[in-house]
Amino acid sequence: MKKSFLLNFLFTAIALTTVAQQAEAQCTRQDPSDPNSPLINLDGTPCVNTVVSAVPFLRIVADARSGAMGDAGIAISADPNAIHFNASKLVFAEETFAMSATYTPWLQNLGLNDVYLAYLTGFYKLDDLQTLGFGLRYFSLGSIQFTDQNGEPLAIGQPNEFEVSLAYARKLTDNFSASLTGKFIYSNLAAGQQVEGGETIEPGVAGAADVAMTYKTEIDNNRGDAELVVGLALTNIGSRITYTNSLVRDFLPANIGLGAAYTMEFDEYNKLTLTTDINKLMVPTPCQAETCEDLNENNIADYREQSSISGIFASFGDAPDGFQEELRELMYSFGVEYWYDNQFAVRAGYFNEHAQKGGRKYLTVGLGLKYNIFGLNFSYLVPTTNQRNPLDNTLRFSLLFDFGSMGELE
């Protein structure tokens, strides 16, 4: 089976981590005499300036429940997959102990059947105030036939990446909680192979942390019980990563997300949740305009030489096109979830990203079933543009095991 797509993906990712000559400017000002005029490509089209990071698999939404709601998950009711979005929700979970297993086929539309994302999560409530959570994320890119520059076969590799995470969440008040999550990240894309210049590729290793907060309150209305949840999460804040001996390392996909969910219980059988998330990568924006210069004159773009923390702060004001470009970097998720008798759920959602920042736009739908301690969620992604998505027309599913229903907290 041909896997040229994956080969290109692997070596593109690795190329991001090598010291290379700074690329010539790809974007110019529409009016060179006006520093505030729009940035355009040489052919006059709007400049595409996507924010790029290493190990992007950390931002893939594996959970089929959130995957059915436009990838929104920061403020929805807690389940084991909260550790990806906002671990501070775990202390509000109803169960004492729960686990989830998710399988997500990747690039299935291209006929690949050995590329997938597997995700195992769980939590245990120590008491009414404290909860521990864990997660294991594994991304397999299948078997790859590596070749040299002349196309001669070298070896068969099995690129893979994984993340191990451990979270601690605590209630600070009856309505407010916070959490801290530690992560170990391992990325083996093409260990033992060589890139241009003779550098040998090695596995990339990094550490990161998430910090999250949740506020939850009940709201009185005339239609029944209602609840508002607001969450804030800063994720993947940590060291930088490289696959070679290069002193220049690449940024992890640090992200800030704000989410809100409003749940209405019409009666004992019918419940509806409306939710939305806004996310922004806290990664420096590539500088592609002619006005951007490498002040150190060392052939390395200045934004790549920033530390992890300075890069995070700089990401809120470094876009070449100013504040309006910073706004384009926001990603929006909208979702709705209807439950009947807490046993059957119907979900739908929409994800939107600006065309100049990646252009991902898609609808999602899904179903959920729950019986005793078992739950099963399905999601399906429907593209709304001509741009290909790795999950186009792919059915994802998650299994939930709510062992807390077998016993109550003492």
PEFEN-V983451 format. One record per residue. N is the residue number from 0. SS is DSSP state (h for helix, s for strand, l for the rest). PHI is phi as a letter, one per 20 degrees, with the letter a starting at -180 (999 if undefined). Layout:
# PEFEN-V983451
n->{N,N}
ss->{SS,SS}
phi->{PHI,PHI}
This chain:
# PEFEN-V983451
n->{0,1,2,3,4,5,6,7,8,9,10,11,12,13,14,15,16,17,18,19,20,21,22,23,24,25,26,27,28,29,30,31,32,33,34,35,36,37,38,39,40,41,42,43,44,45,46,47,48,49,50,51,52,53,54,55,56,57,58,59,60,61,62,63,64,65,66,67,68,69,70,71,72,73,74,75,76,77,78,79,80,81,82,83,84,85,86,87,88,89,90,91,92,93,94,95,96,97,98,99,100,101,102,103,104,105,106,107,108,109,110,111,112,113,114,115,116,117,118,119,120,121,122,123,124,125,126,127,128,129,130,131,132,133,134,135,136,137,138,139,140,141,142,143,144,145,146,147,148,149,150,151,152,153,154,155,156,157,158,159,160,161,162,163,164,165,166,167,168,169,170,171,172,173,174,175,176,177,178,179,180,181,182,183,184,185,186,187,188,189,190,191,192,193,194,195,196,197,198,199,200,201,202,203,204,205,206,207,208,209,210,211,212,213,214,215,216,217,218,219,220,221,222,223,224,225,226,227,228,229,230,231,232,233,234,235,236,237,238,239,240,241,242,243,244,245,246,247,248,249,250,251,252,253,254,255,256,257,258,259,260,261,262,263,264,265,266,267,268,269,270,271,272,273,274,275,276,277,278,279,280,281,282,283,284,285,286,287,288,289,290,291,292,293,294,295,296,297,298,299,300,301,302,303,304,305,306,307,308,309,310,311,312,313,314,315,316,317,318,319,320,321,322,323,324,325,326,327,328,329,330,331,332,333,334,335,336,337,338,339,340,341,342,343,344,345,346,347,348,349,350,351,352,353,354,355,356,357,358,359,360,361,362,363,364,365,366,367,368,369,370,371,372,373,374,375,376,377,378,379,380,381,382,383,384,385,386,387,388,389,390,391,392,393,394,395,396,397,398,399,400,401,402,403,404,405,406,407,408,409}
ss->{l,l,l,h,h,h,h,h,h,h,h,h,h,h,h,l,l,l,l,l,l,l,l,l,l,l,s,s,s,l,l,l,l,l,l,l,l,l,s,s,l,l,l,l,l,s,l,l,l,l,l,l,l,l,l,h,h,h,h,l,l,l,l,h,h,h,h,l,l,l,l,l,l,l,l,l,l,l,l,l,l,h,h,h,h,l,h,h,h,h,h,h,l,l,l,l,s,s,s,s,s,s,s,s,s,l,l,h,h,h,l,l,l,l,s,s,s,s,s,s,s,s,s,s,s,l,l,l,l,s,s,s,s,s,s,s,s,s,s,s,s,l,l,s,s,s,s,l,l,l,l,l,s,s,s,s,s,l,l,s,s,s,s,s,s,s,s,s,s,s,s,l,l,l,l,s,s,s,s,s,s,s,s,s,s,s,s,s,l,l,l,l,l,s,l,l,l,l,l,s,l,l,l,s,s,s,s,s,s,s,s,s,s,s,s,s,s,s,s,s,s,l,l,s,s,s,s,s,s,s,s,s,s,s,s,s,s,s,l,l,s,l,l,l,l,l,l,l,l,s,l,l,l,l,s,s,s,s,s,s,s,s,s,s,s,l,l,l,l,s,s,s,s,s,s,s,s,s,s,s,s,l,l,l,l,l,l,l,s,l,l,l,l,l,l,l,l,l,l,l,l,h,h,h,h,l,l,h,h,h,h,h,h,h,l,l,l,l,l,l,l,l,h,h,h,h,h,h,l,l,s,s,s,s,s,s,s,s,s,s,l,l,l,s,s,s,s,s,s,s,s,s,s,l,h,h,h,l,l,l,s,s,s,s,s,s,s,s,s,s,s,l,l,s,s,s,s,s,s,s,s,s,s,l,l,l,l,l,l,l,l,l,l,l,s,s,s,s,s,s,s,s,h,h,h,h,l,l,l,l}
phi->{999,f,c,f,f,f,g,f,f,f,f,f,f,f,f,f,d,d,f,c,f,f,f,f,g,d,c,c,f,g,d,g,e,d,f,d,f,f,e,c,f,f,e,n,f,g,f,e,c,f,f,d,c,e,k,f,f,f,e,f,e,e,g,f,f,f,f,e,d,m,m,e,a,f,c,f,g,f,b,g,f,f,f,f,e,a,f,f,f,f,f,e,f,e,e,e,b,b,c,b,c,c,c,c,f,c,l,f,f,e,n,e,c,c,d,b,d,d,b,c,c,a,b,c,e,f,a,f,d,c,b,d,c,b,b,c,d,c,d,d,d,m,e,c,e,e,c,e,f,e,n,f,f,d,a,d,d,c,g,b,c,b,c,d,c,c,c,c,c,b,f,e,b,f,d,c,c,b,b,c,c,d,c,d,c,c,c,d,e,a,g,n,e,c,d,g,o,n,f,e,e,c,f,e,c,b,c,b,b,d,c,b,b,c,c,c,b,e,c,e,b,e,d,p,f,b,b,d,c,c,c,c,c,d,c,l,e,a,f,e,c,b,d,c,e,g,f,e,d,d,f,f,f,g,b,d,c,c,c,b,c,d,d,d,d,f,a,f,d,d,b,c,c,d,b,b,c,c,c,b,f,e,c,g,f,g,e,d,e,f,f,e,c,e,f,e,l,d,m,c,g,g,f,e,e,f,f,g,f,f,f,f,f,f,f,e,b,d,f,g,e,m,f,f,f,f,f,f,e,f,d,d,c,c,b,c,c,d,d,d,l,l,c,c,c,c,c,b,a,b,d,c,c,f,g,e,c,p,m,f,b,b,e,c,b,a,c,c,c,b,b,l,e,d,c,b,d,c,b,b,d,d,f,d,c,f,f,f,d,g,d,g,l,d,e,d,b,c,d,d,c,e,f,f,f,e,a,d,f,f}
